Amino acid sequence: MTTGFFNLFKEEGVTSTALVNRMKRLTKTPCGHMGTLDPLAAGVLPVGVGRATRLFDYFLKKQKRYTARFRFGATTKTLDREGEIITGGHVPSEVEIKSVLKDFIGEIAQVPPAYSAKSVNGKRSYELARAGQEVELPAKQVRIFSFELLTQTGEDEFEFEILCGGGTYIRSLARDVASTLGTLGYMTKLTRTASGVFVLENAVPVEQITEANANEFLIPTESVLPFPVLSEKETDGRIFHGIAVDTGLSDGDYKIYNNGNFYGIARAAAGKMKIAVKLC
C-alpha cells in the first residue's frame, strides 16, 4: 500500500473533501486531510495516504500559519464574506488595532463560529444555524503564538499574519478583535501558508498530479516526523511483536526501523518502550 503525504495547494471555492477524494482515485488508496480548510480559504492542505493517516492526531498539535484579511465596521452571521453583510461600528486605525493584538497572544478562550462543523447534539452546528436555530457553542482553549498586522488593504480592510495551534478559528479572531475595539468585524480572505512542516512554497496544485507522476510528489512519511531515530542497536526485536521492552532512553517519541526499513513511531515512557504507531 502507498504511504506518505501530498502537500496540496487548495484553491478558493474547492472543498477539502473534494481534493481528498481526487487523491483517493489517483492513488487507489485511502486518504485523509490533516486539518480541513473552509471552501472560502486557500493554501496548504496536507493529505495523508494509506497508513500515514494514522498521524492525524499528531498533526492536529502542529502550528499553523495564516495570512488573513479582516473587514471592520461590518459583520456577517458566518463571520466571513459568504454571509449577508450587517454594517455597524467604526473602522479602527492601524494604531488602535496593533494596541489590542497583544491581548490575543498565548492561550485564550475562543468561542467557535455558529456556522462551523462543531457537533451539537449529534448535528453539525452550521446545519442548526442554517435552519434558523440559535446556536451557543462553549468556548475552547486555543493558542496564538504570534499575531501581526501586516498592512491596510482597503478603506476598512486589514491584512494579518497569525501563527497558532490547531483548532483555532481565524473567523472568530476577526470577531473578537473587532469586539475588543468596540466595533464589528469579519474575515474576507484566508490563506494557510504553513501546517507543521508543510509550507506554501512547496504546495502543489492538485491539477499537476496524475496517476503517472503521483509518486514524484509523494513525501515519505518518515521525512515529516521530527523525532530522533532509534538505532537498531538500541532496538529489542520483541517490540515488533507488541511487547513493551525496557529502555534507558529519555521519554518521548522515536522513529523506529526494522531491518533497515522505516517501521513507525515508538514511544518511551517510564523506562519502557513500545510501538505507538505502525506506519510501514
Phi, psi and chi 1 to 4 in degrees:
 res  aa     phi    psi   chi1   chi2   chi3   chi4
   1 MET       -  136.1  177.3 -175.5  -70.4      -
   2 THR   -65.2  135.9  -58.8      -      -      -
   3 THR  -137.0  137.9  -60.1      -      -      -
   4 GLY   152.9 -157.9      -      -      -      -
   5 PHE  -134.4  147.9  -69.8   92.1      -      -
   6 PHE  -111.9  131.5  -70.4  105.5      -      -
   7 ASN   -96.9   92.3 -178.9   19.3      -      -
   8 LEU   -89.4  149.6  -60.6 -175.5      -      -
   9 PHE   -99.1  117.6  174.9   78.9      -      -
  10 LYS   -94.0  127.9 -169.2 -170.0   89.2   64.0
  11 GLU   -85.9  161.2  -62.8  179.9   -9.2      -
  12 GLU   -61.6  145.5  -70.8 -173.0   19.8      -
  13 GLY    88.0   -4.7      -      -      -      -
  14 VAL  -109.6  140.3 -180.0      -      -      -
  15 THR   -84.8  151.6   67.2      -      -      -
  16 SER   -61.6  -37.2  -60.3      -      -      -
  17 THR   -63.0  -38.5  -60.6      -      -      -
  18 ALA   -62.5  -39.8      -      -      -      -
  19 LEU   -68.7  -40.6  -66.0 -169.7      -      -
  20 VAL   -61.6  -44.0  168.9      -      -      -
  21 ASN   -62.4  -37.0  -71.9  -20.7      -      -
  22 ARG   -64.5  -41.0  176.2  161.7  178.9  162.5
  23 MET   -69.2  -31.8  -62.0  -43.4  -62.5      -
  24 LYS   -60.9  -43.5  -74.1  179.4 -177.7  177.7
  25 ARG   -68.1  -39.3  -67.7 -167.9  -63.8  -89.9
  26 LEU   -67.1  -43.2  -76.9  176.0      -      -
  27 THR   -92.4  -15.1   61.5      -      -      -
  28 LYS    55.6   37.2  -62.8  178.8  175.3   58.7
  29 THR  -140.6  144.9  -53.5      -      -      -
  30 PRO   -56.7  138.6  -24.8   35.1      -      -
  31 CYS  -135.7  161.9  -61.7      -      -      -
  32 GLY  -158.6  145.4      -      -      -      -
  33 HIS   -84.6  152.7   60.0   67.9      -      -
  34 MET  -100.7   58.0  -57.5  -72.2  126.6      -
  35 GLY   115.1  107.0      -      -      -      -
  36 THR   -69.0  155.8 -170.9      -      -      -
  37 LEU  -118.8  136.0  -81.0  173.5      -      -
  38 ASP   -61.5  154.8  -71.5  -19.0      -      -
  39 PRO   -53.4  -34.4  -28.8   36.3      -      -
  40 LEU   -64.6  -29.3  168.0   69.2      -      -
  41 ALA   -86.2  159.4      -      -      -      -
  42 ALA  -126.9  171.4      -      -      -      -
  43 GLY   118.8 -155.2      -      -      -      -
  44 VAL   -68.9  125.9  170.9      -      -      -
  45 LEU  -132.8   95.1 -177.1   72.8      -      -
  46 PRO   -70.9  131.3  -14.1   29.1      -      -
  47 VAL  -119.5  120.8  171.2      -      -      -
  48 GLY   -85.5  140.6      -      -      -      -
  49 VAL  -116.3  133.5 -177.3      -      -      -
  50 GLY    64.4 -135.9      -      -      -      -
  51 ARG   -70.0  -10.8  -73.0  176.2  175.2  163.7
  52 ALA   -61.5  -22.5      -      -      -      -
  53 THR   -65.4  -15.2   57.8      -      -      -
  54 ARG   -68.8  -10.2  -63.6  178.6 -179.8 -178.0
  55 LEU   -91.7   10.3  -66.5  171.6      -      -
  56 PHE   -53.0  -48.7 -179.3   75.7      -      -
  57 ASP   -62.4  -35.5  -71.7  -17.5      -      -
  58 TYR   -63.8  -42.8  165.9   75.5      -      -
  59 PHE   -75.5  -21.9  -80.0   98.0      -      -
  60 LEU   -60.9  -27.4  -83.3 -179.6      -      -
  61 LYS   -86.4   -6.5  -58.7  172.9 -175.2  175.9
  62 LYS   -77.4  155.6  -63.8  -70.4   98.5  178.7
  63 GLN   -73.0  144.6  -67.1 -177.5    4.8      -
  64 LYS  -119.2  143.7  -45.5  -75.0  179.1   71.1
  65 ARG  -122.5  135.1 -173.4  173.7   67.8 -119.3
  66 TYR  -132.4  150.7  -62.0   89.7      -      -
  67 THR  -109.6  136.0   55.6      -      -      -
  68 ALA  -141.9  149.1      -      -      -      -
  69 ARG  -114.0  132.0  -67.6 -176.2 -177.1 -179.3
  70 PHE  -115.8  136.6  -61.6  165.6      -      -
  71 ARG  -104.4  134.5 -178.8 -171.0  176.1 -161.4
  72 PHE  -110.5  156.3  -66.2   96.0      -      -
  73 GLY    86.7   14.4      -      -      -      -
  74 ALA  -166.2  164.3      -      -      -      -
  75 THR  -152.5  177.2 -169.6      -      -      -
  76 THR  -141.8  161.6   71.2      -      -      -
  77 LYS   -65.3  -29.1  -70.8 -176.6  178.2 -179.3
  78 THR   -86.2   -7.9   59.3      -      -      -
  79 LEU    64.7   16.1  -60.5 -178.5      -      -
  80 ASP  -139.4 -179.3   60.3   30.3      -      -
  81 ARG   -72.6   -6.2   68.8  169.1 -170.4 -105.9
  82 GLU   -81.0  -13.7  -64.5 -175.2  -30.2      -
  83 GLY   -91.7  168.6      -      -      -      -
  84 GLU   -69.6  130.2 -178.1  179.9   -9.4      -
  85 ILE   -78.0  132.3  -64.9  174.0      -      -
  86 ILE  -119.3  115.0  -55.4  163.5      -      -
  87 THR   -86.6  154.9   57.7      -      -      -
  88 GLY   160.0  143.0      -      -      -      -
  89 GLY    89.0  173.8      -      -      -      -
  90 HIS   -99.5  167.8   69.3  -72.8      -      -
  91 VAL   -98.4  115.0  177.1      -      -      -
  92 PRO   -73.2  161.8   26.6  -33.5      -      -
  93 SER   -84.7  167.3   66.9      -      -      -
  94 GLU   -58.4  -41.1  -71.6 -168.7   30.7      -
  95 VAL   -61.3  -44.2  172.1      -      -      -
  96 GLU   -62.6  -44.3  -70.8  176.1  -58.0      -
  97 ILE   -63.4  -47.5  -65.1  170.7      -      -
  98 LYS   -60.1  -30.8  -72.5  179.5  178.3  178.3
  99 SER   -68.6  -20.7   71.6      -      -      -
 100 VAL  -107.0  -11.9  -56.6      -      -      -
 101 LEU   -62.2  -32.2  -66.0 -174.8      -      -
 102 LYS   -62.4  -23.9   62.9 -179.3 -177.6  -60.5
 103 ASP   -71.4  -12.3  -62.7  -25.2      -      -
 104 PHE  -104.0    4.0  -67.9   87.6      -      -
 105 ILE   -84.1  137.6  -56.4  -61.9      -      -
 106 GLY   104.0 -159.7      -      -      -      -
 107 GLU   -85.8  122.5 -169.6  168.4  -73.7      -
 108 ILE  -129.2  158.2   62.6  171.1      -      -
 109 ALA   -90.3  127.3      -      -      -      -
 110 GLN  -130.9  130.7 -177.3 -174.6   76.3      -
 111 VAL   -88.7  120.1  176.3      -      -      -
 112 PRO   -62.2  155.8  -21.0   32.9      -      -
 113 PRO   -63.8  147.1  -17.8   29.8      -      -
 114 ALA   -60.6  -36.5      -      -      -      -
 115 TYR   -88.0   75.1  -75.3   80.3      -      -
 116 SER  -142.1  174.8   66.9      -      -      -
 117 ALA   -89.5   11.9      -      -      -      -
 118 LYS   -59.1  143.2  -72.6  -69.8 -176.6 -178.1
 119 SER   -87.6  131.6  179.3      -      -      -
 120 VAL  -129.8  108.2  179.8      -      -      -
 121 ASN    51.7   43.0  -62.9  -35.5      -      -
 122 GLY    85.0   -0.4      -      -      -      -
 123 LYS  -121.2  153.5  -69.2 -170.3  175.2 -177.8
 124 ARG   -69.7  140.3  -62.3  -65.4 -171.7 -175.2
 125 SER   -57.9  -40.2  177.8      -      -      -
 126 TYR   -66.1  -28.4   65.2   77.6      -      -
 127 GLU   -66.1  -42.0  -66.3  175.1  -21.2      -
 128 LEU   -67.7  -42.1  -60.5  175.1      -      -
 129 ALA   -63.4  -42.2      -      -      -      -
 130 ARG   -66.1  -26.5  -73.6  172.4 -178.2  169.1
 131 ALA   -82.6    2.5      -      -      -      -
 132 GLY    88.1    7.0      -      -      -      -
 133 GLN   -83.1  145.9  -63.3 -174.3   35.3      -
 134 GLU   -74.3  129.3  -70.9  -67.5  -32.7      -
 135 VAL  -119.3  122.6  179.1      -      -      -
 136 GLU  -118.2  106.0  -67.9 -173.4   12.1      -
 137 LEU   -94.4  141.7  -63.9  173.8      -      -
 138 PRO   -70.8  150.8   26.3  -34.0      -      -
 139 ALA   -68.1  148.0      -      -      -      -
 140 LYS  -127.3  155.4   54.3  176.2  -71.7 -171.3
 141 GLN   -85.0  127.6  -64.6  -62.2  116.9      -
 142 VAL  -130.3  164.1  -61.4      -      -      -
 143 ARG  -122.2  129.6 -178.9  166.3  -69.0  -81.9
 144 ILE  -112.1  120.5  -50.2  -62.7      -      -
 145 PHE   -88.9  -36.4  -60.9   96.0      -      -
 146 SER  -154.4  151.4   65.0      -      -      -
 147 PHE  -149.7  106.1 -165.1  171.7      -      -
 148 GLU  -125.4  134.6 -179.3 -177.6   -2.4      -
 149 LEU   -82.2  121.4  172.5   59.9      -      -
 150 LEU   -90.1  -50.7  -62.0  178.6      -      -
 151 THR  -166.4  165.0 -172.7      -      -      -
 152 GLN   -94.3  126.0 -175.4  166.5   -2.6      -
 153 THR  -106.8   -3.1   51.6      -      -      -
 154 GLY  -168.8  178.1      -      -      -      -
 155 GLU   -57.8  -34.8 -176.5  178.4  -14.8      -
 156 ASP  -129.8   18.0   54.1    5.6      -      -
 157 GLU  -126.0  140.6 -175.0 -174.5   67.9      -
 158 PHE  -134.8  149.6  -60.8   81.3      -      -
 159 GLU  -108.3  138.7 -172.8  167.8   80.9      -
 160 PHE  -128.0  157.1  -58.9   82.5      -      -
 161 GLU  -118.9  131.0 -177.8  175.9   74.4      -
 162 ILE  -128.8  128.0  -58.3  140.9      -      -
 163 LEU  -111.2  120.8 -177.1   65.0      -      -
 164 CYS  -145.7  170.1   58.6      -      -      -
 165 GLY   -84.2  168.3      -      -      -      -
 166 GLY   -61.4  149.4      -      -      -      -
 167 GLY    88.2   -0.3      -      -      -      -
 168 THR   -79.4  134.2  -56.6      -      -      -
 169 TYR   -98.9  114.9  -76.8   93.5      -      -
 170 ILE   -69.0  -33.4  -53.3  -59.4      -      -
 171 ARG   -58.6  -38.3  -72.8  179.6  -73.6  154.8
 172 SER   -68.3  -33.4  -69.5      -      -      -
 173 LEU   -62.8  -41.0  -77.0  178.4      -      -
 174 ALA   -58.7  -45.6      -      -      -      -
 175 ARG   -62.5  -44.6  173.9 -160.5   62.2 -156.2
 176 ASP   -76.1  -36.1  -63.7  -18.5      -      -
 177 VAL   -62.5  -45.8  168.6      -      -      -
 178 ALA   -61.0  -43.2      -      -      -      -
 179 SER   -61.2  -40.8  178.0      -      -      -
 180 THR   -61.0  -31.4  -59.7      -      -      -
 181 LEU   -89.9    4.9  -67.9  164.4      -      -
 182 GLY    74.2   31.4      -      -      -      -
 183 THR  -143.9 -169.1 -172.4      -      -      -
 184 LEU  -109.8  155.2  -59.6  176.7      -      -
 185 GLY  -161.2  154.9      -      -      -      -
 186 TYR  -151.4  165.1   67.9   96.8      -      -
 187 MET   -88.8  131.9 -174.0 -176.1   76.5      -
 188 THR  -107.8  -19.5   57.8      -      -      -
 189 LYS  -157.7  144.5 -172.3  177.4 -179.9   63.8
 190 LEU  -146.9  129.7 -178.7   67.0      -      -
 191 THR  -131.2  124.5  -57.5      -      -      -
 192 ARG   -87.4  118.8 -176.1  157.6   64.7 -164.5
 193 THR   -99.0  -13.0   58.3      -      -      -
 194 ALA  -159.6  143.6      -      -      -      -
 195 SER  -137.6   96.5  178.4      -      -      -
 196 GLY    63.0 -127.4      -      -      -      -
 197 VAL   -82.2   -8.0  -60.6      -      -      -
 198 PHE   -87.0  122.7  -59.1   98.1      -      -
 199 VAL  -123.1  158.4  -64.2      -      -      -
 200 LEU   -61.2  -36.8 -172.4   62.7      -      -
 201 GLU   -59.7  -26.7  -68.1   75.4   11.1      -
 202 ASN  -107.1    3.8  -59.9  -32.8      -      -
 203 ALA   -73.8  142.8      -      -      -      -
 204 VAL  -116.0  127.6 -179.5      -      -      -
 205 PRO   -60.0  136.6  -22.5   33.8      -      -
 206 VAL   -61.4  -25.9   70.2      -      -      -
 207 GLU   -64.7  -21.2  -67.1   78.9   11.6      -
 208 GLN   -79.9  -13.6  -68.1 -174.6   15.9      -
 209 ILE   -99.0  128.8  -54.6  174.9      -      -
 210 THR  -126.8  171.0   66.0      -      -      -
 211 GLU   -58.8  -35.2  -74.2 -170.9   40.6      -
 212 ALA   -72.2  -34.5      -      -      -      -
 213 ASN  -112.3    6.3   68.0   14.2      -      -
 214 ALA   -54.7  -39.8      -      -      -      -
 215 ASN   -64.0  -23.5  -78.0  -23.5      -      -
 216 GLU   -68.3  -27.4  -62.5  176.1   19.6      -
 217 PHE  -100.9   -6.2  -63.6  101.3      -      -
 218 LEU   -75.2  125.5 -172.5   68.3      -      -
 219 ILE   -94.5  123.5  -58.5  168.0      -      -
 220 PRO   -58.6  138.9  -22.6   33.4      -      -
 221 THR   -57.1  -43.3  -51.0      -      -      -
 222 GLU   -63.7  -25.8   59.4 -170.8  -64.0      -
 223 SER   -73.5  -16.3   68.4      -      -      -
 224 VAL  -101.7    4.3  -55.9      -      -      -
 225 LEU  -103.0  114.9  -63.0  171.7      -      -
 226 PRO   -85.9   44.8   34.3  -35.9      -      -
 227 PHE  -106.0  151.8  -56.7  140.0      -      -
 228 PRO   -65.6  154.3   22.7  -32.4      -      -
 229 VAL   -88.8  131.7  173.8      -      -      -
 230 LEU   -85.1  110.6 -171.9   64.7      -      -
 231 SER   -67.2  155.7   72.3      -      -      -
 232 GLU   -65.7  -24.5  -58.7 -140.5    7.6      -
 233 LYS   -67.7  -29.0  -70.5 -176.9  179.4  178.8
 234 GLU   -89.6   -0.6  -61.8  171.0  -58.9      -
 235 THR  -100.7  124.0  -57.5      -      -      -
 236 ASP   -88.6  119.8 -176.7  -31.3      -      -
 237 GLY   -57.0  -21.4      -      -      -      -
 238 ARG   -64.9  -20.2  -67.0  177.7  -59.5  164.3
 239 ILE   -62.2  -27.1 -163.5  171.9      -      -
 240 PHE   -77.4   -3.3  -60.1  113.9      -      -
 241 HIS  -109.5   19.5  -60.0  -75.7      -      -
 242 GLY    82.5   13.3      -      -      -      -
 243 ILE   -96.9  133.9  -62.1  172.0      -      -
 244 ALA   -77.9  121.8      -      -      -      -
 245 VAL  -109.6  158.9  -60.1      -      -      -
 246 ASP   -70.0  145.9  -66.2  -29.8      -      -
 247 THR  -150.0  149.0 -177.1      -      -      -
 248 GLY  -102.9    7.4      -      -      -      -
 249 LEU   -79.1  157.5  -63.9  174.0      -      -
 250 SER   -65.3  150.9  -59.2      -      -      -
 251 ASP   -58.6  141.8  -70.8   -1.1      -      -
 252 GLY   146.5 -174.4      -      -      -      -
 253 ASP  -100.4  145.6  -68.5  -36.4      -      -
 254 TYR  -137.2  145.6  -65.3   81.2      -      -
 255 LYS   -81.2  130.1  -70.0 -170.5  -78.4 -168.6
 256 ILE  -120.1  141.8 -172.5  168.9      -      -
 257 TYR  -121.8  150.4  -68.8   74.9      -      -
 258 ASN  -128.8  115.5 -172.2   14.6      -      -
 259 ASN    54.6   40.1  -65.1  -37.4      -      -
 260 GLY    82.9   -3.2      -      -      -      -
 261 ASN  -105.9  137.7  -61.9  -48.1      -      -
 262 PHE   -61.7  128.6  179.6   59.0      -      -
 263 TYR  -108.7  -41.6 -172.5   85.5      -      -
 264 GLY   159.2 -150.4      -      -      -      -
 265 ILE  -113.7  127.6  -59.6  172.4      -      -
 266 ALA  -107.0  145.7      -      -      -      -
 267 ARG  -122.3  127.8 -177.8  162.9  -62.6  146.0
 268 ALA  -100.0  134.6      -      -      -      -
 269 ALA  -157.9  127.2      -      -      -      -
 270 ALA    53.9   43.0      -      -      -      -
 271 GLY    80.5    6.2      -      -      -      -
 272 LYS  -122.2  149.3  -67.4  -71.9 -175.3  179.4
 273 MET  -127.6  134.3  178.0   83.5   72.1      -
 274 LYS  -146.8  161.9   64.8  178.9 -179.5  178.7
 275 ILE   -71.1  126.6  -60.9  -63.6      -      -
 276 ALA   -95.6  -43.3      -      -      -      -
 277 VAL  -141.7  123.1 -176.5      -      -      -
 278 LYS   -92.0  124.5 -179.2 -179.2  177.7 -178.3
 279 LEU  -120.9   -6.0  -63.1  167.5      -      -
 280 CYS   -77.3      -   65.4      -      -      -
